[in-house]
Amino acid sequence: MIHLLLTMISPILLPIYSSQLISAIEFVESSGDHTAEGDGGLALGILQIHQGVIDDVNRVYQLKWQHKDAFHPLYARMIFRRYMMIYATEARLGRKVTDEDRARIWNGGPNGHLKPHTLAYWEKVRARL
């Protein structure tokens, strides 16, 4: 019951990132296909979410989301936002967070904003903005 309640009110409580950014990432990740499976079945849904992302979000927010929840676009977006609230913060980065930071962290993990290989991913996302 608590999981259902949190799921219902979460969109109200979570920061709203640019819908353009999320749409661009969804296009790059899955061409907007919420049934997509990538990386040999390890990445699921419209945002191609890996189990590690679910694990981090569940650990920090004491939730019980399952990997299959990534197939639901609303849940996928809530997972994305919560992941950003963990890793793409001004306190963590030591400066204002940009959409580039968010995209690169999404692609490369908690320190993705520092990894050179995520620059090409950012260029794909930026091209969709």
TASULHU-V754650 format. One record per residue. RES is the residue in one small letter. NEAR is the number of other ideal C-beta (glycine too) atoms within 12 Angstrom. Layout:
res->RES near->NEAR
res->RES near->NEAR
This chain:
res->m near->8
res->i near->13
res->h near->19
res->l near->13
res->l near->12
res->l near->23
res->t near->25
res->m near->15
res->i near->13
res->s near->27
res->p near->18
res->i near->13
res->l near->16
res->l near->23
res->p near->23
res->i near->18
res->y near->28
res->s near->22
res->s near->15
res->q near->18
res->l near->34
res->i near->35
res->s near->25
res->a near->30
res->i near->42
res->e near->30
res->f near->24
res->v near->32
res->e near->35
res->s near->27
res->s near->19
res->g near->21
res->d near->21
res->h near->25
res->t near->18
res->a near->26
res->e near->22
res->g near->21
res->d near->15
res->g near->9
res->g near->15
res->l near->18
res->a near->27
res->l near->34
res->g near->38
res->i near->33
res->l near->44
res->q near->36
res->i near->42
res->h near->29
res->q near->22
res->g near->22
res->v near->38
res->i near->32
res->d near->20
res->d near->25
res->v near->35
res->n near->23
res->r near->16
res->v near->20
res->y near->25
res->q near->12
res->l near->25
res->k near->18
res->w near->35
res->q near->20
res->h near->27
res->k near->19
res->d near->30
res->a near->39
res->f near->25
res->h near->22
res->p near->27
res->l near->23
res->y near->34
res->a near->39
res->r near->33
res->m near->38
res->i near->44
res->f near->44
res->r near->33
res->r near->35
res->y near->41
res->m near->40
res->m near->27
res->i near->26
res->y near->32
res->a near->35
res->t near->22
res->e near->15
res->a near->12
res->r near->19
res->l near->22
res->g near->11
res->r near->13
res->k near->14
res->v near->25
res->t near->22
res->d near->27
res->e near->31
res->d near->33
res->r near->38
res->a near->42
res->r near->36
res->i near->37
res->w near->43
res->n near->36
res->g near->26
res->g near->22
res->p near->25
res->n near->18
res->g near->28
res->h near->32
res->l near->19
res->k near->20
res->p near->14
res->h near->16
res->t near->27
res->l near->20
res->a near->17
res->y near->29
res->w near->31
res->e near->18
res->k near->22
res->v near->34
res->r near->23
res->a near->14
res->r near->23
res->l near->22
